[in-house]
Amino acid sequence: MYAVIILIVLVVLIFGPQYWVSTVLNHYNRKPEQNFTGTGGELARHLLDRFGLQAVKVEITGEGDHYDPIAKSVRLGEDRFNGQTLTAITIAAHEVGHAIQDARREKLFQWRVRFAKLAVGGQKVGSLLLFMVPLLSVITRVPAVGMITLLAAFLVMGIGLLVQLITLPVELDASFQKALPMLESGYLLPEQYGQARKILRAAAFTYVAASLAGLLNFWRWMKVFRK
């Protein structure tokens, strides 16, 4: 009985945030809003120009909405780029918020970029270790191989969640200190403010939610370590 309760709690903790994010974003992405005269992509271009960021591009992507600080590009999914829904408009403003953080060289954003590079490097090392574990197990036949497996699993799957938790303030800043004031300066109707806040909150937690779901694979490697 206790095992079932623990399992339910873990499932809620791991998949609950991702379900919540998806539900919120999809709920406000169903129909175009009558007061929007442009698409998410057009709003992103307008806001970037408004803040003197003409060099930052706005592109369609199939890899999820994000701002690329290397390519200096706001990238939106096709439905956000071409959509006139509240989700499309709000997410566009959120990603422009990251471009503003980058342009202003805000310290939290710069730390996030450094941490992200560290995470990519850690995941590559972890992948290499996981590839080498079977060979090391055959050669050495020592318990230390289990520790290597655990370390590798964390580097591949756990470090991403750690980075997202550390840099969550960057996402919250892009949502509530950058995007929300912009949207409330004439782009939204007053009755849409509360809905936009829900979307911006979901946008801020998108990466954390995805990383939590990735922990399921981490636990699978934990079982390998115990064996």
N, C-alpha and C positions, 0 to 999 in steps of 0.2 A: 504493500500500500504506500509506504513512504517513498519507495523507489518510483512509483507512478507519479506521485505528487512532485517529486524532485524533477522528473523528466518533463512534466508539464510546465513547471516554472522555467526550466532551462530553454524549452522550446519558445515560450513567450518572450524570454529575455533576448534570445538570439534572433527570432524571426518577427517578433512583435514590432520593433522599430522599423524594419524594412516594409512590413505590411502597412504601418501607419503612414510612412512617407509616400508609398505608392498610392494609397487610398486618397490622401489629401491632394496630391498632384493630379490624379486622374479625375477627381470630382470636379475640379475647376477647369478641366481641359476638354469639356464636352461640347460647348457651344460658344461661338464668337460673341463678344460683348458689344452691344450697340454703340457704346461711347468710344470705342477704339477705332481710330481711322487708319491705323497702320498695323503692321505685323510685329512679332517679337524681334525679328531681324532688323526691321526698319527702326524700331524704337532703340535697339542697341546702337545702331549707327548714329542716330540722332543724339543720344546721350553722350556717346564718346566724342562726337564733334562739339557738343555743348561744353564739355570739360577740356577741350583742346587736345584730344587724343586721336587726331585724324590718322596717325600712323598705325593705330591698332585696327586690325582687320576684323570683319564679322563673317564667319564661315558656317556652312552646314557640316555636321559631323554625324557619324553613326556610332560614336563612342561615348555618348552621354554628354550633357551640357557641362561645359567647363571653360575656364580661361587658361590659355597656354602662355606662361610668362616668357618662354624661350622664343616662340614664334610671334609673340605679341598679337594674339588673336583670341577673340571671343568666339567660342564654338557652341552652336546650338543644334539640337536635334531638328530634323526636318519639320516636325509638327510645331516646335517652338519658333523656328525661323520663319515659317510661313503662316503660323497661326495667329489669330486675334482673340484667343481666349485669355482669361485672367491668369492662368498658369503660364502661358507663353510670354505675356507681357512682364509678369513678375519675375520669372526666372531670367529673362533677358536683363532686367535691371540688376538682379543679384550678380550675374556674371560680369556686368559692367562695373559693379562695385569692386570686384577683384582687380579689374584693370586699373581702377583709380588707386587702389592700395599699392599696386605695383608702380604706377607713375609717381606716386608720392614717396616711394621707397620707405613705406611704413615698416618698422622693425619686425612686427609680428608676421607680416606677410613674407619678409625676407627670410625669417627663421623657418617659416613653413616650407619655402622652396628648398632650403638646405636640408631639412628633415626628410622631405620627399626624395631627394637625391640619395640620402643615406638609406632610406627604406628600399629603394630600387637596388642599391648596391648590396644591402643585406639579403634581399630576396635572391639575388644571383648567387651569392655565397651559399645560402641555404639550399638552393636547387642543386648546386654542385655537390654539397655534402650529402644530400639525399641520394644523388646518383652514385656516390662513392660508398655509401653504407654497406650494401651487399658485399662489395669487394673487400672492404675492411673487416667485415664479419667473418668472411672465409679465411682471410690471412691471419688476423690477430686472435680470434675466438676469445675476446675478453669482454667483460660487462661494459667497458667504457664506450663501446659502440652504441649502446642504448642511449648514453648521454649525448653522443654526437647526433643521433636521430632526433632526440628532443630539441637540441639546439637548432638543428636544421629546420625542423617543423616550425619553431617559433620564428626564425628568420624569414621563412617563406610566408607564413600566414599570420603570426601574431604581431610582427613589427608594424604591419600596415594599420592595424587597429590602434596600436600605441601612438603612432604618428598622428592619426586622425583625432584621437582624444586630446593630445597635446596641443594641436593646432585648431581645435574647435572654436576658440575665440576669434580666429580669423574669419571663419564662416559666419559667425554671429555678427561680427562687425560689418561684413559685406551685406548682410541681410538688413540689419536694423540701424546701422549708423550711416550706411551708404544708400542702399536701394530704397528703403522705406521713405526717407525724407525726399528722395527724388520723385517717387511715385505720388507722394502726397502733395507735391508742389504743382499739381494741375493735371496729372495724367490719370488719376483715379477719381471716381465719385466718392464722397464721404462714406456712403454705405458699403463701399468695397474695401475700405481700410482694414476692417477686421478680417475679411477673407484673405487679403494680401498678407497680413501678418501670419496667418496659418500656413500659407504657401512658403513664405520666407523662412519660417521656423523649420518646415519640412526640408527646404533646400539646404539649410545649415547643417542638418543632421543626415543628409543623404549618404555621405561617405562613411560616417560612423556606423550607420545602419548596415551598409553593405559589408563593412569590415567585420561586424558582429556575426553576420551570416557566414562569413568565411571561417569563423572559429570552429564550425562543425568539422571541417577538415583537420583543424589542429587537434581536436580531440581524437580523431581517428589515428593520428600519429602518436598520441599519448598511449593508446592501446598497444601500439607496436613497441613503444618504449617499455611498457610494463611486462611484455612478453620477454 
